[in-house]
Amino acid sequence: MPMNAHTASPEAASPGAAPAAPEARSWLQLNTPITQWRGRRVWLVGASTGIGLACAQALRAAGAEVVVSARKPQGVQDWAAQDAGVQWRALDVGDAAQVKATARALLAEGPLDMVVYAAGYYRAQRATALDLDDLLQHDKVNYQGALQVIDAVLPSMLARQSGHISLLSSVAGWRGLPNGLAYGPTKAALTHLAETLYMDLQDQGIGVSVVNPGFVATPLTAQNQFTMPALISPEQAATAMLKGWAKGQFDIHFPKRFTLWLKLLRLLPYRLYFPLVRRFTGL
């Protein structure tokens, strides 16, 4: 089931903008904190609704220049038309050629200081009613799309030795859950991808973070036919994301009153985990 819709190092600022001063980094921080957004250029992929859109709006309010991409504009086009610091670029993450072309066009206008992959697809599915086409669609949007975007932007970041990649995953990927046959594994893959990217890129001046929300009120979670514990708004999720980047975190998870319990569940042996999940979900 979905829990969400679905460093930075001292990066160079966009042309013509005053560069943000790099923040000090302690041994407790896995990324260089980002507390100053003015002059930074952020590309948010899959951000026409939900967490992605709320994050784009919060970043813009903090002073960042934002580029928002998704298959459908929803209300982003009107917003972009009224604010020169907001761009809308239609994008289907399943179209590799379109991803490359869009990234090429954006990079031609200036460097990207951060790329946030927030595209998400969700349909509840159990193994007793396995739907292969739907499984593959989840993989295409939730995981393969992230690979397409990373492939398109990473060479530029490596050349600059600067930038940050943030992947919007979910606590649904931490361990197997009923109804999560299609969704959960793709989020687990995103988290694993972020971990490996971090280890490969930490000495290249490139930050990497993974965002693991609990239940957030979005068009995707609106499908859930159960009471969602610790449900928060997209705006609250966006605030938590910016706080995580400001602290230099790699694993940004929220709300803590829910996610910390799930982290404890990850430590349980299967002989305890499986019956406990069955008891609480009734599935």
C-alpha positions in Angstrom: 0.0 0.0 0.0 1.4 3.5 -0.7 2.5 5.6 2.2 3.0 8.6 -0.1 1.5 10.1 -3.3 4.5 9.6 -4.9 24.3 17.5 -0.6 24.2 18.8 -1.3 27.6 19.9 -1.6 28.4 23.5 -2.3 26.6 23.7 -5.6 27.1 26.4 -8.2 24.3 28.8 -8.4 22.3 29.5 -11.5 23.7 32.1 -13.9 23.0 35.7 -12.8 22.1 34.6 -9.2 24.1 35.1 -6.1 25.6 31.8 -5.1 24.5 30.4 -1.8 27.3 30.1 0.8 28.2 26.5 1.6 27.1 25.3 5.1 29.4 23.6 7.6 29.1 19.9 7.7 29.6 17.8 10.9 30.4 14.1 11.1 26.8 13.4 12.0 25.6 14.7 8.6 25.7 12.5 5.5 25.2 15.4 3.1 26.2 19.1 3.2 23.2 20.9 4.7 21.2 23.1 2.3 19.7 26.0 4.3 19.9 28.7 1.6 17.8 28.1 -1.5 18.0 31.5 -3.2 20.0 31.1 -6.4 19.6 27.3 -6.6 17.8 25.7 -9.5 15.7 22.6 -8.7 14.0 20.2 -11.2 11.1 18.2 -9.7 9.9 15.3 -11.8 6.4 14.0 -11.1 5.3 17.1 -9.3 1.9 18.2 -10.7 0.0 17.1 -7.5 0.6 15.8 -4.0 4.0 15.8 -2.3 5.9 16.8 -5.4 3.8 19.9 -6.1 3.8 20.9 -2.4 7.6 20.6 -2.3 8.0 22.7 -5.5 5.9 25.4 -3.9 7.8 25.3 -0.7 11.2 25.5 -2.5 9.9 28.4 -4.6 8.8 30.2 -1.4 12.3 29.6 0.0 13.8 31.4 -3.0 14.7 28.5 -5.3 14.1 28.6 -9.1 11.9 25.5 -9.8 11.2 23.5 -12.9 8.2 21.2 -12.6 7.6 18.2 -14.8 4.9 15.6 -15.1 2.7 14.0 -17.7 -0.3 16.3 -17.0 0.0 20.0 -15.9 -2.9 20.0 -13.3 -2.6 23.5 -11.8 1.1 24.0 -12.4 0.8 25.8 -15.8 -1.2 28.6 -14.2 1.3 28.9 -11.4 4.2 29.0 -13.9 2.5 31.6 -16.0 2.4 34.0 -13.0 5.9 33.5 -11.6 9.1 33.8 -13.7 10.8 31.6 -11.1 8.7 28.6 -12.1 8.9 26.6 -15.3 6.6 23.9 -16.5 8.0 21.1 -18.8 5.6 18.3 -19.7 7.3 14.9 -19.3 6.5 11.2 -19.5 9.2 9.4 -17.5 8.5 6.3 -19.5 9.7 8.0 -22.7 13.5 7.8 -22.5 14.0 10.0 -25.5 11.7 12.7 -24.0 13.5 12.5 -20.7 16.9 13.0 -22.3 15.6 15.9 -24.5 14.0 17.7 -21.6 17.1 17.3 -19.4 19.3 18.5 -22.3 17.2 21.6 -22.8 17.2 22.4 -19.1 20.9 22.0 -18.7 21.5 24.2 -21.8 19.8 27.0 -19.7 22.0 26.5 -16.7 23.1 23.9 -14.1 20.6 21.9 -12.0 21.6 22.2 -8.3 19.0 19.5 -7.3 16.8 16.9 -9.0 13.9 15.5 -7.0 12.3 12.4 -8.5 8.7 12.3 -7.2 6.9 10.4 -9.9 4.7 7.7 -8.5 2.1 5.1 -9.5 0.0 3.0 -7.2 -2.7 0.3 -7.4 -3.3 -2.1 -4.5 -2.5 -5.6 -5.5 -2.2 -9.0 -3.8 -0.6 -12.2 -5.2 -3.9 -14.0 -5.2 -4.9 -11.6 -8.0 -1.6 -11.0 -9.7 -1.7 -8.6 -12.7 1.7 -8.7 -14.5 0.9 -5.6 -16.7 0.2 -3.6 -13.6 3.3 -4.8 -11.9 5.4 -3.7 -14.8 3.6 -0.3 -15.0 4.6 0.3 -11.3 8.2 -0.6 -12.2 8.2 1.6 -15.3 7.0 4.7 -13.4 8.4 4.3 -9.9 11.8 2.8 -10.6 12.8 2.8 -14.3 11.7 6.5 -14.6 14.1 7.4 -11.8 16.9 5.6 -13.7 16.1 7.5 -16.9 16.2 10.9 -15.1 19.4 10.0 -13.2 21.1 8.9 -16.5 20.1 12.2 -18.1 21.4 14.5 -15.3 24.3 12.7 -13.6 27.0 13.4 -16.3 26.5 17.1 -15.8 26.7 16.9 -12.0 29.8 14.7 -12.2 31.4 17.2 -14.6 30.7 20.1 -12.1 31.4 17.9 -9.0 28.3 19.4 -7.6 24.5 18.8 -7.2 22.0 16.7 -5.3 19.7 13.9 -6.3 16.7 13.1 -4.0 14.5 10.1 -4.6 10.9 10.1 -3.2 10.5 6.5 -1.9 8.1 5.3 0.8 8.1 3.4 4.1 6.0 0.9 2.2 9.3 -0.3 0.7 10.9 -1.0 4.1 9.3 -4.5 4.4 6.7 -6.5 2.6 3.1 -5.5 3.3 -0.4 -6.8 2.2 -1.7 -5.1 -0.9 1.8 -3.9 -1.7 2.8 -6.5 -4.2 3.2 -4.0 -7.0 4.1 -0.8 -5.2 6.3 -1.9 -2.3 9.0 -3.6 -4.3 9.5 -0.6 -6.5 9.9 1.7 -3.5 12.4 -0.8 -1.9 14.3 -0.6 -5.2 14.4 3.2 -5.0 15.8 3.1 -1.5 18.4 0.6 -2.4 19.3 2.7 -5.5 19.7 5.8 -3.3 22.0 4.0 -0.9 24.2 2.8 -3.7 24.3 6.2 -5.4 25.3 7.8 -2.1 28.3 5.5 -1.7 29.4 6.0 -5.3 28.9 9.8 -5.3 29.8 11.0 -1.8 33.4 11.7 -2.8 32.3 13.3 -6.1 30.8 16.4 -4.5 27.2 15.1 -5.2 24.7 14.7 -2.5 22.1 12.0 -2.4 19.0 11.6 -0.2 16.0 9.3 0.0 12.6 10.5 1.2 10.4 7.9 3.0 7.0 9.4 3.9 4.4 7.6 5.9 0.7 8.3 4.9 0.2 11.6 3.1 -3.1 12.8 1.8 -2.6 12.7 -2.0 -4.6 11.4 -5.0 -2.8 8.1 -4.7 -3.5 7.4 -1.0 -7.1 8.5 -1.6 -7.6 5.0 -3.0 -7.0 3.4 0.3 -10.0 1.8 1.9 -8.8 1.9 5.5 -8.0 4.5 8.1 -4.5 5.7 7.6 -2.6 6.3 10.8 -0.7 9.5 11.3 -2.0 11.0 8.1 -0.4 14.3 7.2 -0.9 16.9 4.4 1.4 17.3 1.4 2.5 20.7 2.8 3.6 19.1 6.0 5.5 16.5 4.0 7.2 19.3 2.0 8.2 21.1 5.2 9.8 17.8 6.5 11.7 17.4 3.3 13.2 20.9 3.4 14.1 20.3 7.1 15.8 17.1 6.2 17.9 18.7 3.5 18.7 21.6 5.9 20.1 19.0 8.4 22.2 17.2 5.7 20.2 14.0 6.2 20.3 11.0 3.8 17.2 9.2 5.1 14.4 11.8 5.4 11.4 10.0 7.0 8.2 11.4 8.5 6.0 11.7 10.5 8.4 10.4 13.2 5.5 9.3 15.4 4.7 6.7 12.8 8.0 6.0 10.9 10.0 5.3 14.1 7.7 2.4 14.9 8.1 1.1 11.4 11.9 1.2 11.8 11.5 -1.0 14.9 9.4 -3.4 12.9 12.2 -3.7 10.4 14.4 -5.3 13.1 11.9 -8.1 14.0 12.6 -11.6 12.7 10.2 -12.9 10.2 8.6 -15.4 12.7 7.4 -12.3 14.6 7.0 -9.8 11.8 4.6 -11.8 9.6 2.0 -12.6 12.4 2.2 -9.1 13.8 1.4 -7.5 10.4 -1.5 -10.0 9.8 -2.9 -9.1 13.2 -2.9 -5.4 12.6 -4.0 -5.4 9.0 -6.4 -8.3 9.2 -5.0 -9.6 5.9 
